[in-house]
Amino acid sequence: MTDFLSPKERSERMARIKGSNTRPEIALRKALHSLGLRYRLNGADLPGKPDLVFPRYKAVVFVHGCFWHRHVDCNIATIPKSNTAFWVEKFEKNVARDDRVTKLLETAGWRVFVVWECQLGSARRAKATGECMAELIREKHGNF
């Protein structure tokens, strides 16, 4: 299947894909905030710029898109039928970068959590995921 967009149009469309303040990220932020957790956004001073940073708990959370970060066995993590070699290489680089960033953060003493887009697809799922994450984040530090 050939691309129906010109390279310039494709580039413009891809550039509109948001990297922060996405719907899944906002859903998780609301759930965690309602549970009393406070955080910093997009830790620019940390490797990989985690979506949520909890300095008090020495924990970070990445909200990964299932497609871009290759959530295993997820229906959203499909491979495009056109230009497949390009996409496979891109996905491999994304996953390798995610692994590298996780190791850097863990070496620096941070606990790293990943929440997948599909875990935040509805209000009910976002609430349940938020409750689970809140428990994990507070785990080593007790409840305040």
C-alpha positions as CSV (number, residue, x, y, z in Angstrom):
1,M,0.0,0.0,0.0
2,T,1.5,3.3,-1.0
3,D,1.2,6.4,1.1
4,F,-1.6,8.8,-0.1
5,L,0.2,11.8,1.4
6,S,3.2,13.6,0.0
7,P,6.4,13.4,2.2
8,K,5.8,17.0,3.2
9,E,2.2,16.3,4.2
10,R,3.2,13.1,6.1
11,S,5.9,15.1,8.0
12,E,3.4,17.8,9.0
13,R,0.9,15.1,10.1
14,M,3.5,13.3,12.2
15,A,4.7,16.5,13.7
16,R,1.2,17.1,15.2
17,I,1.5,13.9,17.3
18,K,1.8,15.2,20.9
19,G,4.7,14.1,23.1
20,S,3.3,15.4,26.4
21,N,-0.1,16.3,27.9
22,T,-1.6,13.4,26.0
23,R,-5.1,12.1,27.0
24,P,-3.6,9.0,28.7
25,E,-1.1,11.1,30.6
26,I,-3.7,13.5,31.8
27,A,-6.0,10.7,32.9
28,L,-3.2,9.2,35.1
29,R,-2.3,12.6,36.5
30,K,-5.9,13.2,37.5
31,A,-6.2,9.8,39.2
32,L,-2.9,10.2,41.1
33,H,-3.7,13.7,42.1
34,S,-7.1,12.7,43.5
35,L,-5.2,10.1,45.6
36,G,-3.1,12.8,47.2
37,L,0.1,12.3,45.2
38,R,1.9,15.4,44.0
39,Y,4.4,15.3,41.2
40,R,6.5,17.4,38.8
41,L,5.9,17.2,35.1
42,N,8.4,16.2,32.4
43,G,11.6,16.0,34.5
44,A,13.9,17.8,32.1
45,D,16.8,17.3,34.5
46,L,16.5,13.5,34.4
47,P,17.3,11.1,31.6
48,G,14.4,10.5,29.2
49,K,12.4,13.4,30.7
50,P,9.9,11.2,32.7
51,D,6.3,12.2,32.4
52,L,5.8,12.3,36.1
53,V,8.5,12.8,38.8
54,F,7.8,12.1,42.5
55,P,11.0,13.5,44.2
56,R,9.6,12.7,47.7
57,Y,9.4,9.0,46.8
58,K,12.4,8.9,44.4
59,A,10.1,7.5,41.7
60,V,9.3,8.4,38.1
61,V,6.5,7.3,35.8
62,F,6.6,7.1,32.0
63,V,3.2,7.0,30.2
64,H,4.0,5.1,27.1
65,G,2.0,4.9,23.9
66,C,1.4,1.2,23.1
67,F,2.1,1.8,19.4
68,W,5.3,3.9,19.7
69,H,6.9,1.9,22.6
70,R,5.8,-1.6,21.5
71,H,3.5,-2.8,24.3
72,V,3.8,-6.6,24.0
73,D,0.6,-8.5,23.1
74,C,-1.4,-5.2,22.8
75,N,-3.8,-4.6,19.9
76,I,-2.6,-1.0,19.6
77,A,1.0,-2.0,18.9
78,T,0.5,-2.9,15.3
79,I,3.1,-2.6,12.5
80,P,2.2,-0.4,9.6
81,K,1.9,-2.3,6.3
82,S,3.7,0.3,4.2
83,N,7.4,1.1,4.8
84,T,7.6,-1.7,7.3
85,A,11.4,-1.8,7.5
86,F,11.5,1.9,8.5
87,W,8.9,1.3,11.2
88,V,10.5,-1.8,12.6
89,E,13.9,0.0,12.9
90,K,12.2,3.0,14.5
91,F,10.4,0.8,17.0
92,E,13.6,-1.0,17.9
93,K,15.4,2.3,18.5
94,N,12.5,3.5,20.7
95,V,12.6,0.3,22.8
96,A,16.4,0.4,23.1
97,R,16.2,4.1,24.2
98,D,13.6,3.2,26.8
99,D,15.8,0.4,28.2
100,R,18.8,2.7,28.2
101,V,16.9,5.5,30.0
102,T,15.5,3.1,32.6
103,K,19.0,1.7,33.4
104,L,20.3,5.3,33.8
105,L,17.5,6.3,36.2
106,E,17.8,3.1,38.2
107,T,21.6,3.5,38.5
108,A,20.9,7.1,39.8
109,G,18.6,5.6,42.5
110,W,15.2,6.2,41.0
111,R,12.4,3.7,40.9
112,V,11.0,3.6,37.3
113,F,7.4,2.7,36.5
114,V,5.8,2.4,33.1
115,V,2.1,2.9,32.5
116,W,0.7,1.9,29.1
117,E,-1.8,3.9,27.1
118,C,-4.2,0.9,27.0
119,Q,-4.3,0.8,30.8
120,L,-5.8,4.3,30.8
121,G,-8.4,3.9,28.0
122,S,-11.5,4.5,30.2
123,A,-12.2,6.4,33.4
124,R,-12.6,3.1,35.2
125,R,-9.3,1.7,34.0
126,A,-7.5,5.0,34.7
127,K,-8.8,5.0,38.2
128,A,-7.8,1.4,38.8
129,T,-4.3,2.0,37.3
130,G,-3.9,5.2,39.3
131,E,-4.7,3.3,42.5
132,C,-2.2,0.6,41.7
133,M,0.5,3.1,40.8
134,A,-0.1,5.1,44.0
135,E,0.4,2.0,46.0
136,L,3.6,1.1,44.2
137,I,5.0,4.7,44.4
138,R,4.3,4.9,48.2
139,E,5.4,1.3,48.8
140,K,8.9,1.8,50.3
141,H,8.1,5.1,52.0
142,G,4.9,4.3,53.8
143,N,1.7,6.4,53.6
144,F,2.0,10.1,54.5
